Amino acid sequence: MKHSILLFSINHWLLVILLILVSCTNDQVDRKPNFVFLFADDLSFNALGYLGNSVVQTPNIDRIAQTGISFTNTYNMGGWNAAICVASRSMIISGLSVWDAHEASINWPTNDSVIINQTWPKLLEQNGYQTFMTGKWHVKLPVESVFQRVGIERPGMPGDRRMETPFQEIEEAYQMGEDINHLFPIGYARPIDENDQSWSPSDSIHGGFWEGGKHWSEVVRDDAFAFIEEAQDNAKPFFMYLSFNAPHDPRQAPQEYVDLYPLEDIDLPTNFLEEYPFKDDIGNDILLRDESLAPFPRTPHAVKTHIQEYYAIISHLDTQIGLILDKLEQSGSLDNTYIFFTADHGLSVGSHGFLGKQNMYDHSVRVPFIMAGPGIQGGQIATQDIYLQDIMPTTLEIANIDIPNDVFFHSIMDIVNQQNTEGHYADGIYGAYKDLQRMIQKDHYKLIVYPNIQKTLLFDLKTDPYEMEDLSDLDEYQPKLDSLMNDLKSLQIQLNDTIDLQADN
């Protein structure tokens, strides 16, 4: 009798355990996937190892690409002021195209629940997601009204050391043809020459990324760790918006990362220029903050130094991303998580004579974009044109959430699933900077227009990927130029762009 009772008890508990396991399994099947968005700042498509840069070391970002799909022609539409990141981030949160996002951001109130509820994080929250953000925000909407949990909200960049710059004195000296490089504060117009030791990217005395005692990229990592641990105790799927300020200037990293890149191992960009001929006419003059980081005219030593520091902070960022991926794996959530990696826009770092991103060349408008997760075949390369903001509707489709009608961008899941070989932007990729520059990229040609000086530039990206040979004055390319101009005007109508191109060579 005792044996029968014991046997019944064992069988009873085995059945209970079995039911629990089945229940957990069904829970995992039914549970929506998690989303982790890794967002870099000022990261060009050509500054990562997996995309062919043989100098920069990015093993962790590379491993995301190896396990997922990489979109090699990903663009940002541009911006309405010098802080291109504001437009990029406003578009990704709202799903609106550049000028609609600009119009909306002007009127974004702090208490309009209709607007807030149409944002990317809120749409996910309304459909069962726990949402978390940490790092750079730089969107007019209050971050606490958009995300359920917020770590540390950062500004557009680590402290701008130029607040005491004598702008008028610099401009007057420049107009007089005088040397202006010595007039800038520390951290700008540097290095003057090989003997200039005014700045060290690893010295915390300069503040910047070191403000607060820990490098800001490491703070984002720590915030991510804390949320991953917290999410393990929550039955809801999660959305993590991890927004790094790196590799934005001041490009600072621990010395061990700077040491990875001796100057003698760094080449100048193929399209290096000492000075861009139209810089003053297109909003890239000496008083544009990004452009005053290096001396005028550009020197090989200065540009190589900035590239060295750029690569160092990228590698340091890559390390933090690797640790976050490891933490996700240790938590057991990685198998049900989609990882996205991209940047808000690119950066010139010496290409075409620019330091910043306020131009229409590929190094500034084209960014990396990687997606990895359940069901995605590793090592894929997709060459279709996309916008980085396509990530917003992509996550909504994956989560079976209706995409609002006013979202301009497209889910790329049909491309991921190899059901769309053409892409969604047959009319061309559009780009803009203020009212000073316009661009269309279509069928491997790029047309750049500078309306205020009636200047056009035409490049064949297939034969001239570094955009060095302007074809706009050649008779045989006039039909292509005219065709692209008409296409650009059509895009302007679609995108509520009212600038009159007036471009005529």
C-alpha positions, 0 to 999 in steps of 0.5 A: 500500500505504501509503495502504491501511494509513493508511486502515485505521488511520484507520477503525480509530480512528474505530471505536474512538472511535465505540464509546467514544461509544456506550458513554458514551451508554449509560452516561449512559442507564443511570446513575441520576439524582443528587439534590441536597437544598437544606435551609433552616432556619426558612423559611416558605412566605410568604417567597419571591418565586415564592410571591407575596412581592413584597418578598423577592428570591429569583431563584435559588430562583424559577428552580428553581420555574420549571423544576420543580414547586412544592407549595404546601401542604407541612407539617411534623408539628411536634416534641417539644421547642422545637427543632422542627428535631430532629423534622423532621430525624429524620423525614426521615432515618428516614421515620418519623412524628413520635412514632415518630421520637421513640421511635426517636431515644430509643433510637438507638444509635451502633452499631446497623447495622440502624437506620443501614442503614434511613436515607435516605442508607444506602438510597441508598448500598446501591444505588450512590450516593455520599452527601455531607452538609454543614451543619446535622445536629441528628439523634441518629445520628452523621452519619459513620455515615449519610453516606459523606462529610461536610463541616462538621457544624454544630450546631442554630444558630450560637452561642447568646449567651444562655448567661449569661441570668439566667432566674430574674431575668427570670421573677420580674420578669415575674411582678411586672409589671416591664419585662423587656426590658432584662434580656436579653443582647445580641441578644435583646429587640431593638430596644427602639426606633428608637434601639436600635443594640445589634445589627448583622446584618452585624457579625462582632463578634457571631460567630454565622454569622460564626464561623470567618471566613466566613458559614456559608451560604458555607461550605456553598456551598464544600463543595458545590463541592468535592464536585461536582468530586470527583463528576465523577471518580466513575462513581456517581450522587450524593446531596448533602444541603446543609443550611443554618442560614440563615435561622435566627437570629441572622439575619446577612448582609452589609450589601449584603443588609440594604440591599436591605430599607429598613424603610419598604418592609416591611409588618407581617404581616397577622396581626400581634399585640402578644401572643398571648393563650394564649402562656403556656399553649401553651409560648410564654412569655417564656423560650422562646428564640425568643420572647425575640428581640423585646421584649414586647409586640411593637412594629411597629418591632421586628417590621419590623426582624426581617423586614428581617434575615430577608429579608436572610439569605434573599437571601444564602442564595438567592445561594449556591444560585444559585452551586451550581446554576451549578456543577452546570451547569458540571460537566455533571451538572445534566441528570441531577440532581433538585433538591429545595428545602424547609425543616425548618419555617416561622417566625412573625416577628411573625405572631400575636405569635410570633417562633418556630415552636412553634405550629400556624399556617401560617406555622410549620408550612407550608414551600416545597417545589420539585422540578426534574429530568429529565422534570419540566415547568417552572412546575407548581403542585401544591396537594395536601397533602404533608409535606416528609418525602415527599422521602425515599420520592420519591427512593427511587422515582425510583432504583428502590429499595424503600421500607421498610415502616415508612416513613410518608411517601409518594412524590409522583411520582404527583402530579408525573406528574399521576396523582394529583389527590387526594394521599395524606393524605385523613385530614388533615394532622396537627400537634403541639407537645409535649403542649401543642398539636394540629392537623388541617388538612383540606378547607381547615379547620384545627382547633387544640387546646390540651388543657391549657386545653381551648381549640379554634380553628377556621379556614376557610383558604379565606376566612381564609388568615391565620387571624384569625377563630376560628369555634369558638364559632359554632353553625353550625360546631359540626358541622365542629368535631366532625367535625374533632375526631373526625378528629384523634383518629383520626389520633392513633391512627394516629400513636401519639399518646397525649395526651388532647385533652379539648378542650371549649369 
